[in-house]
Structures are given as C-alpha cells and as structure tokens.
Amino acid sequence: MAEYGPRLYSCCKCRNHIALHDDIISKAFQGRNGRAFLFSHAMNITVGRKEDRNLMTGLHTVADISCADCCEVLGWKYERAYEPSQKYKEGKFILEKSKIVNENW
C-alpha cells in the first residue's frame, strides 16, 4: 500500500504549502470573494497590519495574510473579536477557497 503525506492546502498562485486539512475548524465562512474556511493554524504566510473591520458577524480586528513566497493575499487572521460569541475566532485564520488548492489527495 502506498503511503501519502498529509493533506495540504497550497497557494493557488505558487503552490507554497499554506495549511493542513486537519486544521480546518469550519468550512461555513464567507470571504471577500466567496466561500472561505476557518483554520486553527497557517504556515508560510506573512501577516499584515491590523485593522478594524465590520464583518458579517460584527466588528473584528483583523490582519490580511499573504503567501510568504508570492505575496498573494489569501485571507485574514482574526486578532480580536469584540462580541463575546465571536471570541473563538481570535488567533484563527480565514483562507478563501478561491485562493487555495488541494495537495496530496
């Protein structure tokens, strides 16, 4: 039987590894350009400047995240949630489905 590595998501532009499938918390999120996934961790990214944004679930402090290799904006990191019911998002990452591709599956 062949062995396979972990199921990964990669940058759609340069195929840099960005996140592990096992780190998905939810697939029921909305990004700027459609569906998005909430991840507990992300790798090979750069985190931009923090800013307050009014999102569908209220006011959050977020920072855009980009691929560390090609600088493609992939989503954002939740730095702070102002609503108590949204605190679980703090420190988590939104990756837009249109910006990532499956690897090793």
N, C-alpha and C positions, 0 to 999 in steps of 0.2 A: 504494500500500500504506500502510495506517495505521501510525503509529508509536505505540508504547506505552512507558510509563515502566518503571522496574524493578519486578520482582515483590516485593511487600512483605507483611509481616505486621503487622497493626494490633491494638490493644487491642480486645477483644470488647465492651467497655462504651462507649467513647467514640470509637473508630476512630483514635486517635492512632497514627502510624506508630512501630513498635517495632523491627523488624528487616528485613533484606533476605534474600530467599530464597537468594541466592548465599552468604550467611554461614553456612548450615547445615553443621555438621560431621557430625551423626548424627541420625537420626530414631528410634533404638532406645533411648530413655531412658524412665524411669518417673518421673513427678512425683507430687505428693500425691494428685491426682485422676485418674490415668490416664496415658496416653501423653504424652511430652514430647520436645522437640527440643533438641539442644545446638547453640548458636550461638557463633561466634567474636566477634561484636560485637552490641551492642544500643544503641538510641538512645531518647531521650525517656523515660528511666526515672530513678527515684531508687533509690539503693542503701541498704538499711537497715543495722542494727547487725550486726556479725559475731558468729557463734556457732558452737560446735562441734556437729555433728550426726552421729549414727551412721546412715549411709545404707546402701543395699544393697551398695555396694562398699567399705564401711569408713568410718572416721572422716574427716570433712572439716570445714574451717572454711568456712562459707557465710554469705551475707547475702541476705535476701529482696530482690527487685526489684519495684518497683511502677511503674505508669504515672504519668508526671510530671503528666498532666492530671487524671485522675480518682482516682488513688491505689489502683486495683485491683491487688492482689498478682498478679503474672503468673508468678512462678517464683523462681529464686535465682541468685546469682553464686557460683561456686567461687572462694574466696580462697586456700585451701590444701588440698592433699591429703597425707595422712600416708603412704599406701602408694606406694612408688616407681612401681608400674604405673599409678597414677591421676594422676600429676603433669601429664599432658597436659591435664587439665581446669582447671588453675589459670588464673584470669582469664577463663574462659569462662562462658556464660550458659545456664541451663535456662529455657525458656519452655514452659509447659504448653499442650498442643494445645487444651484446652477454653477457654483464656483469650485466644487469638489468632484472628484471621480473615484470610483471604487478601484482598489488594487488588491491583488491576491485572492480573488473569489471567482 
